Amino acid sequence: MPAGQFYRSTAQPEMDARLLQALASLNRIGAAINRMGAGSPAGERAALQLIVESAIQVVPDASAVIYMYVAQAGQFLSESRVSAGSLAAGSPGDSPRPDGMGSRAISQRRLVLSYEEDDLSIDPHKLAAGARSVACYPLLVSDRPVGVLYVYVAEERSFSNLELLMLENFVNQAAMAVSQIQRMAEVHRSLARKEEELERLRRAGLIISSRLRLQETLEAILQMSLEVTDAEYGIFRLLDKDGRTLITQAVTGAELDHPYVQALSMNSPSISAWVVRNRQPVLIADLTEEPWSSIYFPLDANLKMLSELAVPLISASGRLLGVLNLESPSRNAFDEDDRLLLQSFATQAVIAIQEARLLDAFQEIPQLLLTQTEDQVLERLAELACNLLNAPASAIWLVKGEGLVMRASSWHSGRGANLENGAGLYREAEEAMRVLPLERSRLERLGRAGPELDWQQAWLAAFKAGAERTPAGLFCVYLNTSANGLGGAEWEQKVLEMLSHFAGMAIFYASHQEELRKAQEQRALAEMFAAVGDLATNLLHQLNNKVGTIPVRVQGIQDKCAALLANDRYLANNLAEIERSASEAMVAVRQNLSHLHPVQMVPVSLAECVQAAIEAADTGPGLNVQMVGLGALPDVSGGLQSLKLVFTNLVENAAQAMGGKGTIIIQGKAGPEWVEVLVKDFGPGIPAEMQERIFELNYSSGAVAHAGKLGFGLWWVRAMLMRLGGSIAVESDGHSGTTFILRFPREKD
């Protein structure tokens, strides 16, 4: 019957009193619901308590119970029970039954009355308490069940239309209150989870800043990822140097008997490789469904996983470092919040990986500077640039005049390539004060000097060397595309600047090491010549005592045996020859051993030394020696006889190389601190592999030493020049001629 007709057929005073009472209760309930947002959980429960207490006032001698319902889990929350009236007193086991009135009211979204449901019975606990009729209302918000309201009476009777109508209003209020409570609970849970997430991220940051080893850091981040997402298993896989293989770096989980930690090819059918190739995260609710079941690579053969969450490890510059996977044996184990949180941990992992690699590089570089040659250090810096900056190639160019010369590259070739007028490019990078980006069109020649790569952009960092900050070169990093690689990221630019700074240090240290090496060699030579000089003095003394008496004894024999010698010309001639040979031997010994004594450093004219050497050299009539520019050279510090022997040795070597025929050019030029003399022949040249060996003490070209020479060859020449503070180098293509370059320190004014 319509509510209006029922209202007119009911006694007016009774209805008015009950309606007024219900309206008053509804007003109080509405006010209580409005206060719930700013209240405490106790206040929220009080609002529900007011609803059940008001509900039993519109139905005489009734009792009422409210239970909350979680739709996602499909179950009632027994701890949310709120009741009023004697029939609703709680007792163990009286929660809503899976097949009871509450479940039907929820599933069918309608009011369920006990006396209208022939296949349902009243809960035995309520029957025992005295309940005989029950009305069960679903609490719905936008057709979403949030709870149920039970109303019990002790009589076997039907609820009147007025009672049901007024209860309907309390049901709506109860649904609003329960929905509000659930929303507030969700907000509280979300806030608590956010606080926990922030704490986890803070801990991850502390772990990174604690400078643990990379594997320890990744293991700690992986463990926190499991805890905050309720995952049970996880694995870090990082891309190797060539970007073609994923290498397991850390793995964790309970009961992992034989985890598959072998390397995975980027082309392999696996979820990890898919995530890396597509550079996007994936949340898989059920691994048994396609397409994931076809490409799932098991973490352990003895474990069955049903859901997975994986995110790529991508730096701020777009560099791809690897993948972070979480797995669970349960379906739907992860949600969107887990994905967002895992991406946050992935960001922390990227920072840890970058910093760990950078620290490893910074620990390696000082050792390289102290133990390796300049070329070795520069080659390694070029490799490190590719590793740290995700670049396909890099090269180090040194300033030479107005051009650039490639000194090192990550592909270990191209050394010596020239870029004319490249110094202008250096100045442009220097003026930029930071890393200078250049498109390929501006560096076409620089690109041709590199490997065959499809690079579109290069980043240049100018560096200087020495305390005087002398312009030294350019550190060049090639990129595949202008949007990838460095990408303008601040961190990558700073790394390139630091690597270029180390390149300048390598050049500076190399020059000092070379000076130190020369000083040590000069000291060793000085000590050796001093020792040999002492030995020579002792030897000369003994020879003088022994050989020097030969002429005296010969003369004595000649005086006493004059008559005999007059008749024996053979004996007379041999005695004379013995006397002459002994005298010449003493002269030769004194002249040659004098070179082993300390050199008296005096100003010497190189033109005079060379002229004297040409006159003394055994060259033959078919050789022409030309002197160019020697007369204009300043004096150098040295010994005339020692330098004469140096040039004599070089001239005779050149004559021998050309078979005693041809032209030798001896040319001089002077610089601010050095004087250079070039001795050039046009013989067959010296192969590159022999150009260092010719200066060794035990090296021999097969020529027989001339009479009156020490026979030490080029070793003695270099040793003598080092004693004078100079040097000698050789240049030859191994086919057409050889040039010896002698450098002498200028005589100070």
Secondary structure, DSSP 4 states (H G I P E B T S, - for coil): --HHHHHHHS-HHHHHHHHHHHHHHHHHHHHHHHHGGGS-HHHHHHHHHHHHHHHHHHSTTEEEEEEEEETTTTEEEEEEEEEESGGG---TT-SPPTTSHHHHHHHHTS-EEGGG-TT----HHHHHHT--EEEEEEEEETTEEEEEEEEEESSS-PPPHHHHHHHHHHHHHHHHHHHHHHHHHHHHHHHHHHHHHHHHHHHHHHHHHTT--HHHHHHHHHHHHHHHHT-SEEEEEEE-TTSSEEEEEEEEETT-SSB--S-EETTSSSHHHHHHHHTS-EEES-TTSTTHHHH---SBTT----EEEEEEEE-TT--EEEEEEEEESSTT---HHHHHHHHHHHHHHHHHHHHHHHHHHHHHHHHHHHHS-HHHHHHHHHHHHHHHHT-SEEEEEEEETTEEEEEEETTS--TT-EETTTHHHHHHHHHHSSPEEEEGGGGHHHHHTS-S----EEEEEEEEETTTTEEEEEEEEEESSTTSTTTT-HHHHHHHHHHHHHHHHHHHHHHHHHHHHHHHHHHHHHHHHHHHHHHHHHHHHHHHHHTTHHHHHHHHHHHHTHHHHHH-HHHHHHHHHHHHHHHHHHHHHHHHHGGGSPP--EEE-HHHHHHHHHHHS---TTEEEEEES-TTSPPEEE-HHHHHHHHHHHHHHHHHHTTT-EEEEEEEEE-SSEEEEEEEE-SS---GGGTTGGGSTT---SPPPPTT----THHHHHHHHHHTT-EEEEE--SSS-EEEEEEEEBPP-
